[in-house]
Amino acid sequence: MAARPSRCDSVVTRKEVRDLSSSEWKIVSDTIARMQELGWFTYFASLHEIYFPVVHGQSQFLPFHRRLIRHFEMVGQRINPEFALPYWNEFPDYRNPAKSKVLTDRLLGGNGQGGDKCVMDGVQANWTMHYPSDHCLRRDFDRGDAIQAWHSTEFIQSVIQRSDTMAVFRESIENSQHGMAHLGIRGDMVLRHSPNDFIFMLHHAFVDRIWAVWQDDGHESTFDGPGPNEPNMTKDSRILFFNESVESVLSLGRGLMCYEYEDPEEGSDLLAKRAGASSALAALPNDVLCRWYPQTCSEVAVAGDTSAVPRTETDGLVDPQSQLPMPAEISDDFARMHGFNVDEVRRMNAMAKQFVTEMNAAGYRPKH
């Protein structure tokens, strides 16, 4: 049985990318530029492509990618010990991610330009990537110059509350928020060598943070679900390529996982606190509340208020901007490329639509 790793002597703090100071961003940009010169982007793109079929669509997904982006961060720290991988808090941008300040020249740059859809601004402006062959870094937003809506904080908080096993949690996150960014940004990001795009690292740091929040909600040691070579993975199972136990990455601040996440300064982020603290969620009609937020439902019941709260009736049309938008779907082609069960992905798409429909019908109005 794998032993729990010892505590780190020190940890780095991963900040939301918009919260970095100009000097902190310079460390990031200078470090990844040097990593590109030394061939590290080629290394990570090829590594991800080689292991792609066996680290998606099953329980290797979260531990492998946690270890992968930590590997990237540790390589960066060899170049500059002050380097820390930022994350992109995608929730404030979910209505139209293309309008995010993250996708501007000051940070990661925007959509590709010209016939080849080459990225010409931002931290990777005019980069030539070398895997699988020489080409410009490409992005090709799924709606032209726009990106279809991603999932809201409310939906991911619902996933956190409804997931009691790693198998359920992994499937729900991988088939929703994870896939949205890859499919929305496209270009290199939608292919197996997606680590060519630095967005990959910030996006997977965000997915990793969601896992960390779920772990803090009573699931730090929860690990199960099928692997590529075993019907049910455990904490003793080995992370592919790294040949380290799953146990070695379960606890942030221990072993090689010497990092922590800082909550974002701005934006919609229910993940920074328990959903039960949200009066807007607690005021949902009882059937909707208990179906999508069972933990908050239990908290309301304990408080002695189990009555249904009727939604507010409105006259005429409701402004769509005051409602939750319908998120994009994970396509069958994307599901097959990742080795997902297509029927499961379709069920997840349908569930996400049902969630939005019921929340809007119940009169829920998000702040963002």
Secondary structure, DSSP 8 states (H G I E B T S, - for coil): ------B-S--EEE-BGGG--HHHHHHHHHHHHHHHHTTHHHHHHHHHHHHGGGSSSSTTHHHHHHHHHHHHHHHHHHH-TT----B---GGGTT-GGG-GGGSTTTT--S-BTTTTB--SSTTTT-EE-SSSSEE-B---TBTTB------HHHHHHHHHH--SHHHHHHHHIIIIIHHHHHHH-GGGGSTTGGGSTHHHHHHHHHHHHHHHHIIIIITT---S--SS-SS--TTSEETTTTEEGGGGSSTTBTTB-EEE---SSS--GGGS-GGG-HHHHTS-HHHHHHH-HHHHHHHHHTT--S-------SS---GGGS--------HHHHHHHT--HHHHHHHHHHHHHHHHHHHHTT-----
